[in-house]
Amino acid sequence: MKYLISLLSSLMLLPCLAQVCENDLIIENFIHNLKQQGIDTIMTYDIRSVGSGSTIIMNVKDTCYYDEEPDVSYIMWKNKGQTSIAKVSTCDCFVYDTIQYNLNQVWNFYFKNKTVLKKEKIFSPEIQLKTYRAACNVDHYSYTQILIQAKKDKFIFTLNHFYLTKWIEGKLNLNHYRNTRTLQYRLQVLIEKEVKKIESEKLIQRRLRPTYIGFKKQ
């Protein structure tokens, strides 16, 4: 991985997310439909990457192929005290079932700490180079984006995974401990833990997208 070291200490902005998140439109429509049903507590969870190509689905004979794993998004919402979770993607051989799941720990953490969460800042990595601190960046990285809407309240943040790196070319990231002690990071870890549990236990069933009936993923 190529490291780009800059003497600028200011935080570098992420590229426009609309160029990276291919699922933006389907998420927007999904949330719109939920709101039409009177549901007003909604969360989305996405892991994306910068510097990699877009996913392409190819139909070869009787198989549905990916050129690389597709991006998927998780949409979670509360209705009458119950949390439902949907896994969606616009570029996938499969569609996924919606499940009910206990996400109270995540909701409680957010509502208890939302004021602080909105004020926090994640700092770009810095290393000590002799007499000065140098800010670091990379041209390929992954990031998590979390959006929470509760009635008229809205919270969205993007967590660049490179900012959580502890060591950079053998030198300590001077902002590592500060970043990993934020409530934003703790919220991300809580959600990631639940998503990994759902995936490892295969709680969300999938079936071939109607377009690809008769095809299967390689």
Secondary structure as a PSIPRED ss2 file (coil, helix, strand):
# PSIPRED VFORMAT (PSIPRED V4.0)

   1 M C   1.000  0.000  0.000
   2 K C   1.000  0.000  0.000
   3 Y E   0.000  0.000  1.000
   4 L E   0.000  0.000  1.000
   5 I E   0.000  0.000  1.000
   6 S E   0.000  0.000  1.000
   7 L C   1.000  0.000  0.000
   8 L C   1.000  0.000  0.000
   9 S C   1.000  0.000  0.000
  10 S C   1.000  0.000  0.000
  11 L C   1.000  0.000  0.000
  12 M C   1.000  0.000  0.000
  13 L C   1.000  0.000  0.000
  14 L C   1.000  0.000  0.000
  15 P C   1.000  0.000  0.000
  16 C C   1.000  0.000  0.000
  17 L H   0.000  1.000  0.000
  18 A H   0.000  1.000  0.000
  19 Q H   0.000  1.000  0.000
  20 V C   1.000  0.000  0.000
  21 C C   1.000  0.000  0.000
  22 E C   1.000  0.000  0.000
  23 N C   1.000  0.000  0.000
  24 D H   0.000  1.000  0.000
  25 L H   0.000  1.000  0.000
  26 I H   0.000  1.000  0.000
  27 I H   0.000  1.000  0.000
  28 E H   0.000  1.000  0.000
  29 N H   0.000  1.000  0.000
  30 F H   0.000  1.000  0.000
  31 I H   0.000  1.000  0.000
  32 H H   0.000  1.000  0.000
  33 N H   0.000  1.000  0.000
  34 L H   0.000  1.000  0.000
  35 K H   0.000  1.000  0.000
  36 Q H   0.000  1.000  0.000
  37 Q C   1.000  0.000  0.000
  38 G C   1.000  0.000  0.000
  39 I C   1.000  0.000  0.000
  40 D C   1.000  0.000  0.000
  41 T E   0.000  0.000  1.000
  42 I E   0.000  0.000  1.000
  43 M E   0.000  0.000  1.000
  44 T E   0.000  0.000  1.000
  45 Y E   0.000  0.000  1.000
  46 D E   0.000  0.000  1.000
  47 I E   0.000  0.000  1.000
  48 R E   0.000  0.000  1.000
  49 S E   0.000  0.000  1.000
  50 V E   0.000  0.000  1.000
  51 G C   1.000  0.000  0.000
  52 S C   1.000  0.000  0.000
  53 G C   1.000  0.000  0.000
  54 S C   1.000  0.000  0.000
  55 T C   1.000  0.000  0.000
  56 I C   1.000  0.000  0.000
  57 I E   0.000  0.000  1.000
  58 M E   0.000  0.000  1.000
  59 N E   0.000  0.000  1.000
  60 V E   0.000  0.000  1.000
  61 K C   1.000  0.000  0.000
  62 D C   1.000  0.000  0.000
  63 T E   0.000  0.000  1.000
  64 C E   0.000  0.000  1.000
  65 Y E   0.000  0.000  1.000
  66 Y E   0.000  0.000  1.000
  67 D C   1.000  0.000  0.000
  68 E C   1.000  0.000  0.000
  69 E C   1.000  0.000  0.000
  70 P C   1.000  0.000  0.000
  71 D C   1.000  0.000  0.000
  72 V C   1.000  0.000  0.000
  73 S E   0.000  0.000  1.000
  74 Y E   0.000  0.000  1.000
  75 I E   0.000  0.000  1.000
  76 M E   0.000  0.000  1.000
  77 W E   0.000  0.000  1.000
  78 K E   0.000  0.000  1.000
  79 N E   0.000  0.000  1.000
  80 K C   1.000  0.000  0.000
  81 G C   1.000  0.000  0.000
  82 Q E   0.000  0.000  1.000
  83 T E   0.000  0.000  1.000
  84 S E   0.000  0.000  1.000
  85 I E   0.000  0.000  1.000
  86 A E   0.000  0.000  1.000
  87 K E   0.000  0.000  1.000
  88 V E   0.000  0.000  1.000
  89 S C   1.000  0.000  0.000
  90 T C   1.000  0.000  0.000
  91 C C   1.000  0.000  0.000
  92 D C   1.000  0.000  0.000
  93 C C   1.000  0.000  0.000
  94 F E   0.000  0.000  1.000
  95 V E   0.000  0.000  1.000
  96 Y E   0.000  0.000  1.000
  97 D C   1.000  0.000  0.000
  98 T C   1.000  0.000  0.000
  99 I E   0.000  0.000  1.000
 100 Q E   0.000  0.000  1.000
 101 Y C   1.000  0.000  0.000
 102 N C   1.000  0.000  0.000
 103 L C   1.000  0.000  0.000
 104 N H   0.000  1.000  0.000
 105 Q H   0.000  1.000  0.000
 106 V H   0.000  1.000  0.000
 107 W H   0.000  1.000  0.000
 108 N H   0.000  1.000  0.000
 109 F H   0.000  1.000  0.000
 110 Y H   0.000  1.000  0.000
 111 F H   0.000  1.000  0.000
 112 K H   0.000  1.000  0.000
 113 N H   0.000  1.000  0.000
 114 K H   0.000  1.000  0.000
 115 T H   0.000  1.000  0.000
 116 V H   0.000  1.000  0.000
 117 L H   0.000  1.000  0.000
 118 K H   0.000  1.000  0.000
 119 K H   0.000  1.000  0.000
 120 E C   1.000  0.000  0.000
 121 K C   1.000  0.000  0.000
 122 I C   1.000  0.000  0.000
 123 F C   1.000  0.000  0.000
 124 S C   1.000  0.000  0.000
 125 P C   1.000  0.000  0.000
 126 E E   0.000  0.000  1.000
 127 I E   0.000  0.000  1.000
 128 Q E   0.000  0.000  1.000
 129 L E   0.000  0.000  1.000
 130 K C   1.000  0.000  0.000
 131 T C   1.000  0.000  0.000
 132 Y E   0.000  0.000  1.000
 133 R E   0.000  0.000  1.000
 134 A E   0.000  0.000  1.000
 135 A E   0.000  0.000  1.000
 136 C E   0.000  0.000  1.000
 137 N E   0.000  0.000  1.000
 138 V E   0.000  0.000  1.000
 139 D C   1.000  0.000  0.000
 140 H C   1.000  0.000  0.000
 141 Y E   0.000  0.000  1.000
 142 S E   0.000  0.000  1.000
 143 Y E   0.000  0.000  1.000
 144 T E   0.000  0.000  1.000
 145 Q E   0.000  0.000  1.000
 146 I E   0.000  0.000  1.000
 147 L E   0.000  0.000  1.000
 148 I E   0.000  0.000  1.000
 149 Q E   0.000  0.000  1.000
 150 A E   0.000  0.000  1.000
 151 K C   1.000  0.000  0.000
 152 K C   1.000  0.000  0.000
 153 D E   0.000  0.000  1.000
 154 K E   0.000  0.000  1.000
 155 F E   0.000  0.000  1.000
 156 I E   0.000  0.000  1.000
 157 F E   0.000  0.000  1.000
 158 T E   0.000  0.000  1.000
 159 L E   0.000  0.000  1.000
 160 N E   0.000  0.000  1.000
 161 H H   0.000  1.000  0.000
 162 F H   0.000  1.000  0.000
 163 Y H   0.000  1.000  0.000
 164 L H   0.000  1.000  0.000
 165 T C   1.000  0.000  0.000
 166 K C   1.000  0.000  0.000
 167 W E   0.000  0.000  1.000
 168 I E   0.000  0.000  1.000
 169 E C   1.000  0.000  0.000
 170 G C   1.000  0.000  0.000
 171 K E   0.000  0.000  1.000
 172 L E   0.000  0.000  1.000
 173 N C   1.000  0.000  0.000
 174 L C   1.000  0.000  0.000
 175 N C   1.000  0.000  0.000
 176 H H   0.000  1.000  0.000
 177 Y H   0.000  1.000  0.000
 178 R H   0.000  1.000  0.000
 179 N H   0.000  1.000  0.000
 180 T C   1.000  0.000  0.000
 181 R C   1.000  0.000  0.000
 182 T C   1.000  0.000  0.000
 183 L H   0.000  1.000  0.000
 184 Q H   0.000  1.000  0.000
 185 Y H   0.000  1.000  0.000
 186 R H   0.000  1.000  0.000
 187 L H   0.000  1.000  0.000
 188 Q H   0.000  1.000  0.000
 189 V H   0.000  1.000  0.000
 190 L H   0.000  1.000  0.000
 191 I H   0.000  1.000  0.000
 192 E H   0.000  1.000  0.000
 193 K H   0.000  1.000  0.000
 194 E H   0.000  1.000  0.000
 195 V H   0.000  1.000  0.000
 196 K H   0.000  1.000  0.000
 197 K H   0.000  1.000  0.000
 198 I H   0.000  1.000  0.000
 199 E H   0.000  1.000  0.000
 200 S H   0.000  1.000  0.000
 201 E C   1.000  0.000  0.000
 202 K C   1.000  0.000  0.000
 203 L C   1.000  0.000  0.000
 204 I C   1.000  0.000  0.000
 205 Q C   1.000  0.000  0.000
 206 R E   0.000  0.000  1.000
 207 R E   0.000  0.000  1.000
 208 L E   0.000  0.000  1.000
 209 R C   1.000  0.000  0.000
 210 P H   0.000  1.000  0.000
 211 T H   0.000  1.000  0.000
 212 Y H   0.000  1.000  0.000
 213 I C   1.000  0.000  0.000
 214 G C   1.000  0.000  0.000
 215 F C   1.000  0.000  0.000
 216 K C   1.000  0.000  0.000
 217 K E   0.000  0.000  1.000
 218 Q C   1.000  0.000  0.000
